[in-house]
Amino acid sequence: EPTAPFYDVDTFESDPVALKKLDIFTEFVDAGMVSVTMDSTAPGVSVPPQFRGRPELVLNFSLRFYIEDFTYDEHAICASLSFSGSPYYCIIPWGAVKILLSHSDNRVAVFDASLI
C-alpha cells in the first residue's frame, strides 16, 4: 500500500491542464517507463540539491521499479528515486511537467511550446 503523498498543494502553481497531464502520465506509466521532463525551478518541486535550479531535468518513472512510495494524483508525481545509489523523495507538481515520453511506444506529450 503506497504511503500518502508528502507535499503541500498550496506551494504549487495552479495548472489548468494538470488532469490532462495526469491522464497521459497514467496511460504511459501503465504501459512502461515514462521520462518526465520538468522544470526543477517551479514552485513545490523537490529534487536533490545538485539538480535544483535546472530549467530542464528529466526523471524516469515506472511501476516496474517497485518503488514503495511511488504515487501520482491530480497534484503531483512523487517517488523516492535513486541518485548515485541514494534515495531521494522527489515531488514533481504537474505545473513543473513540460514533456512526457512513453518508452513503450515513443509517444510524446509536450506542454510547453518554448521547448519545441
trRosetta pair geometry for C-beta under 8 A, 3 or more apart (Angstrom, degrees):
i j d omega theta_ij theta_ji phi_ij phi_ji
2 68 6.9 158 -114 161 63 52
2 69 6.1 113 -155 -136 85 35
2 70 6.5 -94 -116 65 129 51
2 71 4.9 145 153 -72 144 100
3 6 7.8 6 122 -36 116 96
3 68 7.4 45 -6 136 98 92
3 69 5.0 -24 37 -119 106 92
3 71 7.5 -109 71 -32 55 132
4 71 7.7 24 -156 -51 23 173
5 71 5.3 -131 -68 86 91 139
5 73 6.8 -113 -22 15 142 123
5 75 7.3 177 94 72 166 123
5 76 6.6 131 -157 67 150 113
5 78 4.9 140 -127 12 98 157
5 91 7.6 102 -170 -119 106 104
6 78 7.2 149 36 -161 69 150
6 89 6.8 7 55 159 127 146
6 91 7.5 -109 80 -75 73 126
7 11 7.3 -115 178 47 89 116
7 12 7.7 51 153 -44 125 112
7 44 6.6 63 -169 -167 121 105
7 46 7.6 -147 -102 -1 105 127
7 75 7.1 -178 86 127 132 132
7 76 6.0 20 42 30 166 157
7 78 6.8 -147 -24 -82 123 134
7 91 4.9 136 -86 -142 129 145
7 93 7.7 175 172 -72 153 92
8 11 4.7 74 87 -5 99 107
8 44 7.4 -139 70 -121 72 100
9 12 5.6 -51 -163 20 50 117
9 75 5.3 -84 -110 -132 102 142
11 43 5.7 -154 159 163 72 99
11 44 4.2 139 110 -86 97 89
12 15 7.6 -60 155 -12 112 101
12 43 6.0 156 -129 105 27 99
12 44 4.1 -11 -83 -21 68 163
12 75 6.4 175 2 -167 167 94
12 76 7.1 -138 -91 -61 144 110
12 93 4.0 173 -128 -133 116 151
12 94 7.8 56 -175 37 136 71
12 95 5.8 150 180 14 92 127
13 42 6.4 -88 7 -172 123 101
13 43 5.2 120 -35 45 85 116
13 44 7.4 -140 0 10 65 118
13 93 7.0 132 37 119 72 142
13 95 3.9 160 69 -173 101 166
14 95 7.1 101 86 -78 14 129
15 18 4.1 106 87 -57 107 94
15 21 7.3 -20 137 9 138 137
15 93 7.3 162 -18 149 132 96
15 94 4.6 -147 65 101 158 103
15 95 4.0 -152 -62 -77 115 75
17 20 4.4 -46 -172 41 84 121
17 21 5.9 92 126 -26 86 94
17 94 7.6 -151 92 154 65 123
17 111 6.4 -171 89 -139 143 120
18 21 5.6 -56 -150 36 32 112
18 22 6.3 34 152 -21 66 105
18 74 5.9 76 131 -179 119 70
18 75 7.2 4 -174 -104 142 26
18 94 3.9 115 -126 85 85 159
18 95 7.3 -30 -82 -51 102 66
19 22 5.3 -47 -145 35 36 116
19 23 6.4 41 153 -22 65 101
19 74 6.0 -8 -89 -133 78 96
20 23 5.7 -50 -150 33 31 112
20 24 6.5 25 154 -13 64 106
21 24 6.0 -59 -148 41 30 106
21 25 6.0 31 155 -19 67 110
21 94 4.8 147 70 -150 146 112
21 97 5.5 120 -159 83 144 142
21 100 7.0 153 -152 -34 80 134
21 109 7.6 168 -119 118 64 139
21 111 6.6 -5 -87 -70 111 152
22 25 5.8 -55 -141 39 27 111
22 26 6.1 30 158 -23 64 108
22 72 6.8 168 -135 149 86 105
22 73 7.1 -13 -127 157 133 22
22 74 5.8 -46 -55 -105 160 49
22 94 6.8 -53 -49 -93 85 135
23 26 5.9 -56 -149 34 26 112
23 27 6.5 24 155 -16 62 107
24 27 5.7 -55 -149 37 32 111
24 28 6.2 27 155 -16 67 109
24 100 5.6 139 123 67 118 156
24 109 4.8 11 175 -22 158 166
25 28 5.8 -60 -145 41 29 109
25 29 5.9 19 162 -14 69 112
25 34 6.3 105 -146 168 72 170
25 36 7.6 22 -117 -92 115 114
25 72 6.2 -120 120 166 135 157
25 77 6.8 -128 -173 -76 157 124
25 97 7.9 -57 -66 -154 128 163
25 100 5.8 -125 -84 -124 73 147
26 29 6.2 -57 -136 41 24 102
26 30 6.2 30 159 -24 61 108
26 72 7.2 -165 -76 96 79 130
27 30 6.0 -57 -150 31 24 113
27 31 6.9 14 154 -12 59 110
27 102 7.9 -53 111 -86 84 136
28 31 6.0 -71 -160 39 32 106
28 32 7.6 -68 169 58 63 64
28 34 4.4 88 125 -94 121 120
28 100 5.9 -171 0 159 164 119
28 101 7.8 128 -156 106 147 21
28 102 4.0 -134 -138 -89 101 99
28 104 7.4 176 -159 24 64 109
28 107 7.0 -137 -100 72 103 111
28 109 8.0 -120 -46 3 137 118
29 32 7.6 -121 -149 70 30 25
29 33 7.9 9 -123 -136 62 17
29 34 5.0 -61 -75 -10 76 129
29 61 6.1 -35 -110 113 119 106
29 62 6.7 -174 -147 -121 83 39
29 63 6.0 109 162 -28 95 95
29 72 7.5 131 14 20 163 151
30 63 7.4 38 -106 -9 36 140
31 102 6.1 22 76 -161 128 123
31 104 4.0 -119 139 32 108 162
31 105 6.9 -36 149 -4 150 102
32 62 6.4 -25 170 -128 49 109
32 64 7.2 -11 -142 -1 59 128
32 102 6.9 94 62 -173 96 82
32 103 5.3 -106 116 73 119 92
32 104 3.7 139 23 -60 129 105
33 60 5.6 -3 -173 -170 113 108
33 61 7.1 154 -154 80 64 39
33 62 4.1 -39 -98 -75 72 120
33 64 7.3 -68 -63 41 83 113
33 102 8.0 132 85 -161 51 47
33 103 4.1 6 72 28 95 138
33 104 7.4 147 38 -40 60 77
34 60 7.0 155 80 -152 43 59
34 61 5.2 -19 62 62 94 90
34 62 6.9 160 15 -75 67 65
34 100 6.0 -18 -171 -165 115 91
34 101 6.7 147 -161 73 60 50
34 102 6.0 -28 -104 -100 79 53
34 103 6.9 -137 -77 -2 29 88
35 58 5.3 -2 -176 -171 106 109
35 59 7.4 155 -154 78 58 31
35 60 5.4 -32 -98 -95 66 76
35 99 7.8 -6 108 110 91 97
35 100 7.5 151 79 -159 55 41
35 101 4.2 -7 55 57 101 109
35 103 6.8 96 -18 -52 92 97
36 58 6.9 154 76 -152 44 56
36 59 5.2 -21 60 63 98 83
36 60 7.5 169 14 -91 77 24
36 61 6.3 30 -13 1 117 112
36 77 6.6 -146 -82 51 170 160
36 92 6.3 69 132 160 148 167
36 97 5.9 -61 -167 -126 105 100
36 99 7.5 156 -160 83 38 59
36 100 6.1 -9 -107 -106 67 69
36 101 8.0 -153 -66 25 29 75
37 56 6.1 -10 -172 -159 102 86
37 57 7.3 154 -153 76 54 35
37 58 5.0 -25 -95 -94 70 82
37 97 7.6 99 76 -159 51 59
37 98 5.0 -64 105 68 95 99
37 99 3.8 17 43 50 120 102
37 100 7.8 -136 24 -62 77 30
37 101 7.4 59 -16 -10 100 106
37 115 7.4 145 122 -170 141 160
38 42 7.2 -88 172 17 95 129
38 45 7.1 161 142 -118 126 132
38 56 7.8 142 74 -143 28 41
38 57 5.7 -35 68 65 77 85
38 58 7.7 140 17 -96 69 33
38 59 6.9 -19 19 15 116 104
38 92 5.4 -98 -98 -148 171 117
38 96 4.4 44 -170 136 109 97
38 97 5.2 -42 -99 -97 97 47
38 98 6.1 162 -107 7 34 86
39 42 4.6 92 91 -31 103 104
39 45 7.4 -138 98 -49 61 155
39 54 7.8 -155 -153 106 45 61
39 55 5.3 -16 -133 -160 90 54
39 56 6.9 -24 -94 -76 61 42
39 57 7.5 124 -118 19 14 88
39 96 4.9 -136 55 -155 76 77
39 98 6.2 89 -30 -36 90 118
40 45 5.3 -171 -152 134 48 151
40 47 5.2 -66 -133 30 117 140
40 51 5.6 -152 -112 138 165 87
40 52 5.5 -149 146 -127 121 39
40 53 6.5 -22 96 29 112 24
40 54 4.6 49 30 56 126 79
40 55 7.4 -108 35 -79 74 15
40 57 4.6 47 -38 0 113 139
40 96 7.3 67 -84 -165 25 132
41 45 7.3 36 40 38 8 141
41 52 7.5 102 -86 -178 59 66
41 53 5.9 53 -81 -126 97 31
41 54 7.3 -165 -32 63 88 29
41 55 5.9 -23 9 -91 122 63
42 45 5.1 92 67 -27 80 120
42 93 6.5 -132 121 60 123 109
42 95 5.6 179 -179 109 138 94
42 96 3.6 -164 49 -94 148 92
43 93 7.2 -18 91 35 67 153
43 95 7.2 -2 55 88 86 139
44 76 7.3 -125 141 -87 126 135
44 91 6.4 -95 155 122 81 119
44 93 4.4 52 93 -28 131 136
44 95 7.5 82 45 50 124 117
44 96 7.4 -139 73 -31 92 122
45 52 7.8 155 105 -120 111 81
45 91 6.4 -179 -148 89 32 78
45 92 6.3 25 -125 -113 85 50
45 93 6.5 -102 -68 17 65 91
45 96 5.0 99 -75 -88 117 162
46 89 6.7 -3 118 105 131 77
46 90 5.9 -179 94 -145 79 39
46 91 4.0 51 29 29 105 98
47 51 4.6 -71 130 85 125 120
47 52 6.1 169 71 -70 93 68
47 57 6.6 33 -141 128 176 164
47 59 7.6 -140 -114 -63 122 136
47 88 7.1 70 -164 124 44 133
47 90 5.4 28 -98 -124 66 99
47 92 8.0 49 -61 -76 101 86
48 51 5.3 73 66 16 80 104
48 52 7.6 -132 100 -27 39 84
48 83 5.1 -82 -25 43 153 172
48 88 4.7 -73 -66 -118 93 175
49 52 5.6 -41 -148 7 39 117
50 83 8.0 165 49 167 117 143
51 54 5.6 -56 -176 9 66 127
51 57 5.4 83 180 -125 114 144
51 83 7.9 -121 -20 -122 128 147
54 57 4.5 98 92 -58 128 101
56 98 7.3 -61 -116 42 82 151
56 115 7.4 135 -102 -117 124 121
59 81 6.3 -89 -160 -83 117 171
59 90 6.5 177 -145 158 164 168
59 92 7.0 -150 48 -62 141 145
60 81 8.0 130 62 -136 65 129
61 65 7.4 -101 -161 10 43 137
61 70 6.9 142 -156 -148 103 122
61 72 8.0 78 168 -52 159 132
61 77 6.4 -84 -69 179 162 136
61 79 6.3 143 -120 12 103 153
62 65 4.7 113 70 -20 88 94
63 66 7.8 48 161 -67 50 45
63 70 7.3 -177 -108 105 53 149
65 70 7.1 119 73 -58 110 150
65 79 7.9 68 85 179 138 145
67 70 4.0 94 81 -39 106 110
67 79 4.8 54 119 -162 152 112
67 80 6.0 -177 -166 57 114 75
67 81 7.4 -28 -110 -83 153 52
68 80 7.5 1 52 33 83 120
69 78 6.8 -66 141 127 94 99
69 79 6.1 152 93 -133 77 49
69 80 5.3 66 51 -7 118 100
69 89 7.0 -32 101 -121 146 101
70 78 7.3 172 -144 94 34 59
70 79 4.0 16 -104 -105 73 112
70 80 7.9 -99 -60 28 67 63
71 77 7.8 175 94 -155 49 42
71 78 5.0 -2 59 60 87 101
71 79 7.2 169 21 -69 52 71
72 76 7.1 -122 -134 110 62 43
72 77 4.5 -7 -105 -109 104 69
72 78 7.0 175 -78 21 53 65
73 76 6.9 14 52 47 78 55
74 94 7.8 -50 170 -22 42 142
75 93 6.4 -53 164 -130 71 79
75 94 6.9 -144 175 -5 23 102
76 91 5.5 2 170 -172 149 80
76 92 5.7 150 -165 76 89 47
76 93 4.6 -52 -94 -97 101 47
76 94 6.5 -127 -89 -26 44 68
77 90 7.8 -5 108 112 85 101
77 91 7.9 154 80 -158 50 38
77 92 4.4 -11 58 62 94 109
77 94 7.9 104 -14 -73 83 64
77 97 7.6 85 4 -71 120 128
78 89 7.1 7 -173 -178 94 87
78 90 6.7 180 -144 90 49 59
78 91 5.2 -2 -104 -106 92 67
78 92 7.3 -170 -72 24 46 70
79 89 7.5 -157 113 -144 22 56
79 90 6.0 -7 63 53 64 96
80 87 4.3 20 168 -176 110 118
80 88 6.6 161 -152 72 67 22
80 89 4.9 -34 -90 -88 78 64
80 90 7.4 149 -106 9 24 75
81 87 6.9 150 77 -145 24 65
81 88 6.1 -28 63 60 74 79
81 90 5.2 6 10 -3 112 128
82 85 6.2 0 -174 -117 108 15
82 86 6.8 138 -152 64 65 26
82 87 5.7 -42 -91 -87 62 60
82 88 7.9 132 -112 14 18 76
83 86 5.8 -36 68 65 74 80
83 87 7.8 114 19 -123 74 14
83 88 5.4 -1 11 5 120 123
92 96 5.6 -121 -165 73 73 125
92 97 6.4 79 156 -64 111 93
93 96 5.2 96 65 1 76 102
93 97 7.8 -136 103 -14 45 87
94 97 5.4 -49 -154 19 47 118
97 100 6.8 19 177 -56 120 92
97 111 6.4 54 112 40 80 146
98 110 7.2 -5 156 -155 70 65
98 111 5.6 -146 -152 62 35 90
98 112 4.1 -37 -144 7 98 128
98 115 5.5 91 164 -13 130 156
99 108 6.5 -18 -168 -167 101 97
99 109 6.9 159 -156 83 51 54
99 110 5.2 -10 -106 -108 86 66
99 111 6.9 -157 -71 20 40 79
99 112 7.3 -80 -45 30 78 97
99 115 6.4 -118 -45 112 117 151
100 108 7.1 158 83 -156 54 47
100 109 4.5 6 51 51 101 103
100 111 7.9 53 -6 -16 89 109
101 106 7.2 -18 -170 -147 91 45
101 107 7.5 169 -151 87 46 47
101 108 5.2 -8 -104 -105 76 80
102 105 5.5 3 109 47 124 75
102 106 6.6 -73 79 -12 79 7
102 107 4.5 21 32 50 122 87
102 108 7.6 -135 18 -67 75 41
103 106 7.4 28 -137 -71 26 53
110 113 7.6 99 136 -85 114 40
110 115 6.5 -153 -156 79 112 109
110 116 6.0 86 161 -76 159 96
112 115 4.7 62 90 3 103 111
112 116 7.9 -173 98 -24 59 79
113 116 5.7 -39 -160 7 49 117
